[in-house]
Amino acid sequence: MRTLTPQEWFFDSAWRGFTLLDVRSPAEYATGKLPAARSLPLFSDAERAEVGTLYKQVSPDEALLKGLEIAGGKMRYLVEEARRLAPVGRVVVHCWRGGQRSGSVAWLLERAGLEVGQLTGGYKAARATIRTYLKDSEHGLRVLSGPTGSGKTQVLRAMQSLGASVIDLEGLAHHKGSSFGAIGESPQPSTEEFENQLFAALRDLPTGQPVWVEDESRMIGHIYLPDEFYHRLTAAPVTLLEQPLEWRVGRLVQLYGAYPREDLLTAFTRIRKRLGGQHLNAAIAALEANDLATAARIALVYYDKAYHHYGERREAPVVRRVTAASPDPLVVARQILG
């Protein structure tokens, strides 16, 4: 059995073709997993809690014996499941700190004939590597900015189709970045899982060309952008997208118009204090009258003020202003990429 560091696993091509097996409990895996890791839990959540309680309240030896008792009945399952998850028979195993859980499973799988590596330091060490990479990678960020309804996400996707390097932060976060942002989206991942997927997206991009991202505040829904990456984002050169208000209104109507009016009403209610009671009542009346364009204009009263305030706090200046020649994202993408 070989050991390897997180740096080697993430960046050494010698480990390509190996399947990463996470032997932590299902709850640990659900909170955050390494990119491409497959779950092969040695203990269930309840079993892990039982072993941990024995370790703290009785003795490490008693916890060890209980762990062996639990794991003994799972040996066949662990081997068969590992073979299913890694048909070519090459695996790297990790747990939280790279200790007894991964060591015991690695030993078992090696005895079963698999080619096995064990990740030193486990998930904890890998997370430290990820956070360092988000801070220090050599990718040069470029920020596409513009007020709500500018279609920045669609433009970035069009830029990507034309060959640009793009990271869709809102796509990774499963949120469109406003009070309305959760409408129509699947549940958000944890902040930890978001960071892991952001790392994977960044790592897979070449360092010789700019990486475009959307201008974001520190929070995307309930996800908190990691400081390491957020400081880079707010210091990166900004391209500001400008266009007529009516295009923005039309885009919001198109984006949200098919969703239940109750969801839109709830989103408006969340910004009651900043929108003001008069504007909120007008928005509710517009929704009840199915006048989505008026409701969108009212929402933009608040979001345009918030965008202006955010722009004043940015560390980096706007280096380019692009006036959209068309509401078509592909046309705008070509304008930006020149």
Phi, psi and omega in degrees: 000134178258155172249153179213153179273162174303321178303316179293318181297317184285329192233352181266118183295345180297339182262005174293141183097348174272146175262131180273122181249123180261112184264011174291172181291161179304322181293321177298315181297319182293328180292322179184131181232154176288150181308130177072005180289142175252145184275125173223074189291131174287320179238148168288173178299317181293319180294320178298317179297321180295314179296318180296322179295318178298319181300317184280321190261339181244282179190155175300324181294318178296322177295320179298314181297319177297319178299319178294321179298316181292312185292331183302323180281357184249003189300314180297315179302315182299318180293312183294320180291322177297320178295325178291317182287332182230077185301334180278354174079026179234119186224153167239131186249140174215154171234211183286308182244006183077035186252231190293322183296308180291325180297317181291319179291321178300316178301314182298313183292326177295320177296333179276003174098006178276154171275121195233138168237150177242131183280115181290138180079349175060205183298323182299314179293322179295322178296322177297320177296319179297314182296321178295319181294320179298333179274321194245001182299156185275008179288132175269116183278147171230134187251128172263119183241165179161153183294165181307137180090004181284348180077031184300319181297316180294323179294318179298320178294323176293320176299320179297321179295339179267004175107359179285153173277123186223140169242122180270091183298319181290327175296317178296326182275350185055047183199141183270003170084027176210182176301333180269358194292337181276348183295125178081003182256156172285165181304144181288147172286173172290160175302320179299314179294321176303314180299318180297318180287327175297316176302314182298318180295318181290318181300327184280357181262145178293152181269355185272002179221156183296150176251118183270135176224160177277146176294125183226151168282179184294332181251134170242098190065235178263005180272133181259115180299133182299139182307319184303320182273323183297321178297324177292319181297314184287345178261354185280151178301142187247132167254121185261125181264124181240146180194166181297150179301320184296328175295318180295316178300313180299323180292319178295319178298317180295321185287319188249352189297335183273353184276158181302140181297332179297322179294320179293320179297317178299319180294318176298319182296328180296335180253025183307312186298317183277332179283323182097144184300322181295314179293323179297315179298322178294321179294319179297317179297320179295319178296318180295331178271004182060028177264079187290330180296317178296318178300320180295318179298322179294317178299323182290338174304314179288311188291329177292323175295316180296321180294319179297318180296318179297317181300327179291339182263357181294148178279330186257144178281162172286121182264346181202139173245130181241118175271116185300130179277347184199155172286353180288120182301326182292322177297316180294321178301318179293325176299315184292318183279350175072000000 
